[in-house]
Amino acid sequence: MRAEVDQIVFLSDGDSAAELQKYLSSLKNDQLVAVITNSALKGKKVGAMLKGIFQGSPPSSTEGSNRRLLVYQHCIPLCESGDLQAEVAADIIGLLMLETYTLPGPALAQVASLFVEAIKVGKMGSGKSLELFPTVLTALAACEALSYGKGDLSGEEFKKQLINSLCSSRWDPQCVIHLTTMFRDVPLSSEELQFLVEKVLRMFTKLDLQEIPPLVYQLLLLSTKGCKKQVLDGVISYFKEQDVRQEEEQNRGESLDLEVQSIPQDQLRHVEGTAILHIVFAIRLDHELGREFLKTFKTSYGDLCPFSVALLLSVARIQRYEEQVFDLLKGAIIKSFKDEQLQQGSKFLQDLLPGHCSVAQMILDTVENSVFGWDHVTQGLVQLGFFLMDTFGPKPGPFGKNTEGSATGARTPAQQACKLGGQVLLQGFKMHEPIRGEILEQVLNRLVTKTASPVNHYLDLFSDIVISAPMILLESSSKVTETFDHLSYLPLATVQGLLKAVQPLLKVSMSLKDALIVVLRKAMFSSQLDGRKSAVTGFLLLLKNFKVLGSLASSQCSQVISSSQIQVDVHSRYNSAANEAFCLEILSSLRRCLGQQADVRLMLYEGFYDVLRRNSQLASSIMQTLFSQLRRYYEPEQDLLPPVKLEPCITAHGDQVYLQEPLAHLVSCTVHCLLWLQNMRRSANPNTDNSEEEEEEEEEGYQSELQAILESMTRRMIKSELEDFELDKSAEFSMGSSVGVKNNIYAVLVMGVYEVLMEYNFIKANYSKSRFEELMQLFNRYHKLSEMLKEKSGKGRVPSHKTPRSLVSLDFISTLLTVLFRDSTQSKEEALSVLRSSGEFVRYAVGVAVQKIQQLEETGHTDGPDGQNTDRTFRFLCDMTSVLMWRYTNIPSAVEEAGKKEKRSSLSQLCLEGLLRIFTTCQQRYPDKMAQLLSNMDIEEDDPEPDDGNVTEMNFFYIRQFQRALFTQVSGGEEEFNSKEAQLLVSILSVLSRQLKPSSQQFVQMITWTVKICKETSFEDPAFSKGLLSLLFNLHVLYKSPVSLLLELCQDIHSQLGDIDQDVEVEKQSHFDIVNMKTATTAALLVLSQVDRVLDEVDWLIASKKSQAASDKSGSGAATQTAGQQDPLQKAVTLQLGTLLTALNELVQTALLSGTCTITLLRELRRTYTILTTLVKYYIQVCATQHGMLPARFEKLVKLSGSHLTPQCYSFITYAQSGEFSGGGADDKKKKKRNEANAAASAKLLRETKAIPDLIFSIEQYEKYLITLSKKSKVNLMQYMKLSTSRDFRINAATLDAALQERDDSLETTESQEAEETQEPKQKKRKQ
């Protein structure tokens, strides 16, 4: 063998080509094959020998070209066999590549077919020889003609056939990557490329997971030729499917307690991470790919999945795409939340489209998945979190005021998006160590810098971070300390939130606590009032949370401490002993505040009670502080009246008078602290030991002294007349003068002291009759002053006086109302009758309860002790519910009649108002506890939560009570009907009905009852009818689509108000008695707002159909065409619009009052036509892509709009314009202030004229697109349309005749009269 090889090499080195040819001809094919194989296996001289063979086989001769073909046919399988060394195989392929272009066409065709066959049978495992294939195909494409079957084909066509047959055949999974790599070098037409990409994407599922990333990489390289969108979509949808499968398997595994995993989760996540890296790298290099990627998601967020969200966030790290990606995600998130809200609020939409994909959930899934080493995604997540919180966080209210911390649940889409941002950051903080520092820094920076806008959402996030990871946070305590430096410059609300959040850390970190104290001490002397308030807040918080040894256990103080605090408490060895010195030091700092402004003192008085309850060992120093402060304003001479000095309570600055000492709050704080201490001593009395006796004696000393002072104050306050306080009837109370301001301050202080003393005496009285009589005397004094204040302030032009907030505590008012209404104990009867006999006192008690509930509703807490404690405030709500409910339902109307009618009824009304506020407060502040409130369970007991059935029953029990009350109101006569009470009842029903599940039996009963009341009630009370109809609509929309209801109401309104053409007699229809002459306008406005809502839904449905059509177009267009005729969505849209057009047709013919009602109707009509236009555009799109037939229903809709609505719209426009002008004229006659009337009329006119052209424009747009659709669909839709004349000059024949007649007369008159005539127009001009 070696001899032959040497001979070939020797001859090829020589010059004689003829000898080489001759020698090669002497070798048989088998010999030649054996020589090549042998040489290749040994790897010696194979290159030189092959060169020799090619040299001695001229392609021009048949023999030479055949020999060349033989070499190719043998060498290709030889290289694939895997028996050769890699370098040898590479050399051989390199040589073959060089010689490929010398092969004749038929030989190339044979070599190419050899490749295709080898691939089909799976013999291309190593893929070494595949490098040769592109060269062969390129050479083939250059051939002129090849014989194929019986005819000829051009080389290009032959290549196409080959590729087609290759992509249609089965591929061995092993060679997919080699083939994809190989095709990068093959010149492909766009169809071939598409065919190939589809084939490769289909192969994804057959490959092993580990092989996906390299294949993705090769595909991305291939995508430089085109098909970018297809490649990206394919890769994303593959991972989307894998995620879904993995999740299903996990769920199935959990339900069966089995581990069934065809794809291990961590492996899948790592593969996804690598694929994301490849795609991002490709996008960096190929901006066309990036544009294509973002375009996919711009149309609809329905294509998003956790994988594509992660991919988007990684792409956001490329600077040029950052803004686009976040805008895109922001849009998707908000749209997703809005869609969800729209669907939840409408039964009609729920039935049509049951599913909804939540982008928020995808983003949270991405956060979870990013644990698997997706560092390239985490940075994007942090940016996204802050982007959402910054964009959708709460906005500052008017004049830069922060709106009060809203209720717990996020309701609007913007609030939900902000909450999502917080969740993303919190989860990110827990999971990823590298980003913790950055998250913390950014949160704290925002707390410090965003002083103008509310930062509640950042405070909540910071608080969550502290609770979830206190020990991690201590590593970055320097950042927290830095933030403390800015405390005195921050708004008070921010300081309170921040200190509350940091509190668990202070117990563990000595350095943090010390840093805070230094900052607070500085703040104590701040020139800013807010800075000093912040210092007080901080110090009070520290006093509450650092227990002094011997203080009562927290359970006795009913104070809940979070688990994280309990964990960290373990570490604090320097606990109680050190705390006492520390707390006393703080108290001495706080004493300084007693010389500062009223606001600072007020905070101190409100905080001391809580400190005392949490840290009872500080009692003596706190009580002494309060005692010494109280003595300054107390008149010790027993015979002098009044017992308090009001002079030092105020201070003057220039000609301004200010409150210096909130005396009533000081007395209140002292009383509450004293009562609490006495209570505690009483309960802890049995087990005292000697060491405490001295201390107790000292305590008892000031306690008895305090009691004596309070008794003396009570006695002397009862004796004091208003004159003693310089507040008699002749005193001035206007807020304009300094005397008036001073008197107002005095009055509020005196009333506050009266209230505090009432509470003290009630508790001390222990149901003794004489003490209650004293209490009533106190109340009478209070009432007299309060009435005088109301009367005086009412006289001014501006009612400047708001009722001052009551100083009584929640506990007191709750106990008081319970004993006033519910307590039937025999022994207390006599004493209580003293209180019950005064109607004023009872009404005062209910009024204060309502005021407290209102404060709770607005701010989430109330003044006074326990006002911040959510459990106590909720307990108070529960007690109030049962008392007010009992009072409202159990006092029979006969008793009401016997008393002074208005006073008594207003008491019932107050009870109702209280109940309404309780229910709304509970829904906002304690949404999870509504069931508890209704079933009025005892909260202290750890009862299991009531199940859903009971809750619904309980809720419905209350609903029935209120329904009964409203029915009684309605079934009485017009003169007995109390509108305010009825409105309150309707409001309560609408709040409670929100708790019912729309699928429940009770909900259906509620709707049926509401419809019945609306049909049978005919009171002419616009406010009541508005409430009742709103309730009806709110219920109805959760039950089914309200269009049929709207139609009936429109017919009623039309028959009540009459037609715009006075000669037309409207058929009297009355579906709903609630609609009458007085209430029809109110009803019309409500109906129009519902029409707007229905139009929103229809618009949304059309938009979803459009996006569906767009995605179908990219997918399978043919499949949807047949379904198009019976599409439930299209059918629903057409039916909704059809009924709506009929309803609007009724309203357009109604003689509505000019003003808001007319304008609203014109706007809704414009919107209706705009949506009809959108629908027409959708059908144009359908006709263009699918050549489908137009549904018959749609044609009917067009006919309805053309023949019924449009002509009526034009007549209504004429009516609105003429009505407006005549209305203006009537105003002139009626009112003397002509200018004001004219200004109002012209402003109205301007507003209206804008609505009219808008409507005409939208009608004409609609007709324009109808013409286009008619052409596309070959259906003449314009036959139903009549030409409008609304734009033309309207010439009224009768007016014209009269004018002509006048002109003829004037021609016959003298010239002097003509001169007068010429002056007339000038006068007219002046009039206008």
Disulfide bonds with the S-S distance in Angstrom:
none
